[in-house]
Amino acid sequence: MRFLPLLFALCSVQLFAQSYLPVVEEGKWWQVDYPAGMGSSIIHEYYVGCDTVLNSLSYKKVMLQTGPSTEIVFGYAREDTASQKVYFRKFDMADERLAMDFQLAVGDTFTTFEGYAYPVLQVNYAMMYGAVRKTIQFGPSVLPFGLTEGVGMSMYGLCKTSMAISYSQISQFDTIATLCTTSDVATPNAPTRIKAFPNPFCDHIQVEWPIPDAFQEFWLSDISGKTVCTFSVANAESTALPTLPDGVYFLKNRQGDTIRLLRQAP
């Protein structure tokens, strides 16, 4: 009987010393419920898609499904499995931010992607979604909130796709079929599916794209990555812009297409 505690300890070490389970893997899929009041909720579905390269770093696209056969690039994620850290950048951001850190210990403080700081209260292991996963609980919080290895944030997974500030929860999590066979490069100087002119521009700009969508939403950011204006425009339609300082700007749509522009006073 005296060997039972030792046997249990050895089994526990073997159970918990498993290989790290990454979050950012092609084909991973989340369904998240965002309460909308009166007993109703908004359901968002998103998945990790193809490889892409931004500023010489390799990312996976995060695709938000907005309809039965419609999806948009919501952002880009990459993971350093050696340090067990996940980085994310939304489609309208110039740089990435640290989104998750699975090497946190009790007593550490973690600042979320949205900028909120939480102390680490507990680090445990639990059987979830068919595997033993490390869980990190933050606090103080009225509701359970933290990180789940291989899944992401306990409330919404890899990234928050809604601006709703109310409690959300992962209603489904799974892995779907492999989606990609090739990689692409998405840098400010790469070929793009949008055209804008005149370039240089002053106070108006006209945007064109090959797909005959009625409208598209665009973000204009300065060289530091700060968004200076957003607008929706019909294909080949001119739109007025706010008065901006002369310099280099980047125009981007939800699909991740980006074009570099120059603002120049007449």
ChimeraX attribute file (.defattr): number of C-alpha atoms within 10 A of each C-alpha:
attribute: neighborCount
match mode: 1-to-1
recipient: residues
	/A:1	5
	/A:2	6
	/A:3	7
	/A:4	9
	/A:5	10
	/A:6	11
	/A:7	11
	/A:8	11
	/A:9	11
	/A:10	11
	/A:11	12
	/A:12	11
	/A:13	11
	/A:14	10
	/A:15	12
	/A:16	15
	/A:17	9
	/A:18	11
	/A:19	7
	/A:20	15
	/A:21	17
	/A:22	17
	/A:23	24
	/A:24	26
	/A:25	19
	/A:26	20
	/A:27	18
	/A:28	21
	/A:29	22
	/A:30	22
	/A:31	19
	/A:32	23
	/A:33	20
	/A:34	23
	/A:35	17
	/A:36	13
	/A:37	9
	/A:38	6
	/A:39	6
	/A:40	10
	/A:41	13
	/A:42	13
	/A:43	17
	/A:44	20
	/A:45	20
	/A:46	24
	/A:47	26
	/A:48	28
	/A:49	23
	/A:50	21
	/A:51	21
	/A:52	20
	/A:53	16
	/A:54	17
	/A:55	11
	/A:56	10
	/A:57	9
	/A:58	17
	/A:59	24
	/A:60	22
	/A:61	27
	/A:62	29
	/A:63	21
	/A:64	20
	/A:65	17
	/A:66	13
	/A:67	10
	/A:68	6
	/A:69	6
	/A:70	9
	/A:71	16
	/A:72	18
	/A:73	21
	/A:74	22
	/A:75	24
	/A:76	28
	/A:77	27
	/A:78	23
	/A:79	22
	/A:80	12
	/A:81	14
	/A:82	7
	/A:83	10
	/A:84	17
	/A:85	18
	/A:86	22
	/A:87	20
	/A:88	24
	/A:89	22
	/A:90	21
	/A:91	21
	/A:92	22
	/A:93	18
	/A:94	18
	/A:95	14
	/A:96	17
	/A:97	16
	/A:98	17
	/A:99	23
	/A:100	25
	/A:101	21
	/A:102	21
	/A:103	12
	/A:104	18
	/A:105	15
	/A:106	13
	/A:107	12
	/A:108	12
	/A:109	15
	/A:110	19
	/A:111	14
	/A:112	15
	/A:113	17
	/A:114	9
	/A:115	10
	/A:116	8
	/A:117	13
	/A:118	19
	/A:119	17
	/A:120	19
	/A:121	16
	/A:122	15
	/A:123	17
	/A:124	11
	/A:125	15
	/A:126	13
	/A:127	10
	/A:128	14
	/A:129	12
	/A:130	6
	/A:131	12
	/A:132	16
	/A:133	21
	/A:134	21
	/A:135	24
	/A:136	24
	/A:137	20
	/A:138	23
	/A:139	16
	/A:140	12
	/A:141	10
	/A:142	6
	/A:143	10
	/A:144	11
	/A:145	19
	/A:146	21
	/A:147	24
	/A:148	24
	/A:149	24
	/A:150	23
	/A:151	24
	/A:152	22
	/A:153	23
	/A:154	19
	/A:155	22
	/A:156	24
	/A:157	22
	/A:158	27
	/A:159	21
	/A:160	17
	/A:161	17
	/A:162	15
	/A:163	7
	/A:164	12
	/A:165	8
	/A:166	10
	/A:167	13
	/A:168	19
	/A:169	16
	/A:170	19
	/A:171	14
	/A:172	12
	/A:173	16
	/A:174	12
	/A:175	13
	/A:176	12
	/A:177	8
	/A:178	13
	/A:179	11
	/A:180	11
	/A:181	7
	/A:182	8
	/A:183	12
	/A:184	12
	/A:185	17
	/A:186	19
	/A:187	17
	/A:188	18
	/A:189	10
	/A:190	13
	/A:191	12
	/A:192	15
	/A:193	15
	/A:194	17
	/A:195	18
	/A:196	18
	/A:197	14
	/A:198	14
	/A:199	14
	/A:200	17
	/A:201	18
	/A:202	19
	/A:203	14
	/A:204	13
	/A:205	17
	/A:206	18
	/A:207	19
	/A:208	18
	/A:209	15
	/A:210	9
	/A:211	9
	/A:212	9
	/A:213	9
	/A:214	8
	/A:215	12
	/A:216	16
	/A:217	13
	/A:218	21
	/A:219	20
	/A:220	22
	/A:221	22
	/A:222	20
	/A:223	12
	/A:224	12
	/A:225	14
	/A:226	15
	/A:227	17
	/A:228	13
	/A:229	14
	/A:230	14
	/A:231	13
	/A:232	12
	/A:233	16
	/A:234	17
	/A:235	18
	/A:236	15
	/A:237	11
	/A:238	15
	/A:239	14
	/A:240	11
	/A:241	16
	/A:242	10
	/A:243	11
	/A:244	15
	/A:245	11
	/A:246	13
	/A:247	13
	/A:248	15
	/A:249	21
	/A:250	21
	/A:251	24
	/A:252	23
	/A:253	22
	/A:254	18
	/A:255	17
	/A:256	23
	/A:257	20
	/A:258	25
	/A:259	21
	/A:260	19
	/A:261	20
	/A:262	16
	/A:263	18
	/A:264	15
	/A:265	13
	/A:266	7
